Amino acid sequence: MQVQGTHTLGLPIRRVWNHILDPAILQEVTPGVTQLIELEPNQYEAVSVMKIGPVRGTFKGQLNVRQVKPHESFVLSLSQNSTIGSAQADIEVSLIEKEGNTDVIYSGNANLTGVIGRLGQRVLGGVVNTLAKQFFSDFENKVKELE
């Protein structure tokens, strides 16, 4: 499944970069995430609860941040498992500053198996877009609250 999107944050790139990889903030603002434990720099254990239509599951697994270019980009790699299926993804994230705002551009592929894999691209694509909008809105509000 292809995952991609662009969101504009009303924050300068410096403020976005200072918080975009902060595990405490990410745990607070990422929909469904109940735990994000740093195992070592840029490597995390993640637990999340997801409900997609009638399907609900608790996912556990790894989240790694790779290819970090400060103030520019990074790659998120995740591997999560649940009784309703599994998800593996590599998502490239780029930051571009425009007139004091920051465009966050993400793209990559997700491989879904089990019940969630059978839901279909249209259903899952809509869910991913909704969760991304919620994440970026909550992230922006949290950063503004902090500074």
Protein Blocks (a to p, Z undefined) as FASTA:
>chain_A
ZZddddddfbdfklmmmmmmgmklmmmmmghiabdcdfbghiacddddddehjbccdddd
ddddehiaehkbccdddddddfkbccddddddddddeehiacdddddddddehjllmnoj
klmmmmmmmmmmmmmmmmmmmmmmmZZ
